[in-house]
């Protein structure tokens, strides 16, 4: 009878140790998954920022004519899809500029913010 009790206690300790071990592995895996999800979301945002930046440079800064409605709409949709309030504010400041000097300052600010966001 005593051997059965010792065997039962050992089995119980092994199961408890296994449960603790598996619990720790689960926690580590969950943390790694959350970290990977954060990195994936950051990469998606970077892709959106890069897409907007490329279109902005080619369609606005390098344009030799007035930007058409379709391009403006595409830029607006891209900037909103980024989902960053700071970028959206800088964009609105640019599109609401009244003078060329204001627009140039707003472009500088917008490009600086975009580059900063990509590096984050």
HELIX and SHEET records of a PDB file:
HELIX    1   1 UNK A    2  UNK A   56  1                                  55    
HELIX    2   2 UNK A   57  UNK A   61  3                                   5    
HELIX    3   3 UNK A   69  UNK A   82  1                                  14    
HELIX    4   4 UNK A   85  UNK A   95  1                                  11    
HELIX    5   5 UNK A  100  UNK A  119  1                                  20    
END                                                                             
